Amino acid sequence: MLKGEENLHLLTEPKKIIITTHHKPDGDALGSSLGLYYWLQKNGHEVHIVLSSDFPTFLDWMPGRDSLIIYPEQPAIAQQLFDQADIVFCLDYSALSRTNILEPVIREAKGQKWMIDHHLDPEDFSTLSYWDSNAAATAQLVYSFIADVCHKQDQVDEKIATCLYTGIMTDTGSFRFRSTTSDVHRIIAHLLDAGAKNWEIHEHIYNSSTENRLRFLGYCLMNCLEVIPEYHTALFALTKDDLEKFNVTTGDTEGLVNYALSIKGIRLAGLFVDRTELIKLSLRSIGDIPCNEIARKHFNGGGHLNAAGGNSSEDLHSVVERFKAVLPEYKNYLT
């Protein structure tokens, strides 16, 4: 759904543009941001990507990585760019709170806010929005924005294709989630034709773990996994000591929740991590089990039907127990 289409004329002349995405960006957040970055540059715009935090090391290889501005590291430069920006793109988030410390900066920016996103319940903050909760990834929508909205499909080159492929591939679980439609595969075919090297991208994403991360994963599987067979549910609960023991960095817990979901018969999985200031949780499910509803009603969060997240200011044990107490409410889905 495209709203604010009348503002697209701004892109016909060079503009000062900032691209933002959510806190602790994943493959889709970074891939969609960098793909759009290269396309806007190709069309003569002055473009900068400003992030509220670092990102997983398995994304360090991506084209344009060195151009990223981390707000906490360069606040004065970033603030100046926001003050001068004509347009602030808001990618892969539908609520400004998802940008963490950048929220007040984006709200106060004088330039137009343009949102491209696929998350539910979008906040009404944007002048232009290109939003579809059925899209597999924001990178899919960025591709469609370039190809279908701006009619510039022929401008998708190898760098753009590589970035957008990464975003779509990671947010679809390597094309195995139900959101992977025939349209997604047609887009992927064009990205491959444009130069994306799928085998290299998969190698970078999935075969670049440090020895420490593998040992951490083994520790979690041995010591932190709990299975609740009567509700076909499994979870990991990680303490501050667990994180400190393995010097866990951004991205080291990425995908851990999927190991719980991979157990035969498990239909709902949770990952609960004590991040000191808050307990962060990730939920994954199969079928019609509504992760987004559970996260929204009980854990200050939201997301998609089969993938959602949230947080709590309670202690880790209390949050896990509250999650277990919720399970009977969804017995008809789980059993």
Sequence and secondary structure as in RCSB ss.txt:
>XXXX:A:sequence
MLKGEENLHLLTEPKKIIITTHHKPDGDALGSSLGLYYWLQKNGHEVHIVLSSDFPTFLDWMPGRDSLIIYPEQP
AIAQQLFDQADIVFCLDYSALSRTNILEPVIREAKGQKWMIDHHLDPEDFSTLSYWDSNAAATAQLVYSFIADVC
HKQDQVDEKIATCLYTGIMTDTGSFRFRSTTSDVHRIIAHLLDAGAKNWEIHEHIYNSSTENRLRFLGYCLMNCL
EVIPEYHTALFALTKDDLEKFNVTTGDTEGLVNYALSIKGIRLAGLFVDRTELIKLSLRSIGDIPCNEIARKHFN
GGGHLNAAGGNSSEDLHSVVERFKAVLPEYKNYLT
>XXXX:A:secstr
 EE GGGGGGGGS  EEEEEE SS  HHHHHHHHHHHHHHHHTT EEEEEESS   GGGTTSTTGGG EETTTSH
HHHHHHHHH SEEEEES SSGGGGGGGHHHHHH  SEEEEEE  SS  S  SEEEE TTSS HHHHHHHIIIIIS
  GGG  HHHHHHHHHHHHHHTTTTTSTT  HHHHHHHHHHHHTT  HHHHHHHHHS   HHHHHHHHHHHHHTE
EEEGGGTEEEEEE HHHHHHTT  TTTTTTHHHHHHTSTT  EEEEEEE SSSEEEEEEESTT  HHHHHHHHSS
 EE SSEEEEEESS HHHHHHHHHHHGGGGHHHH 
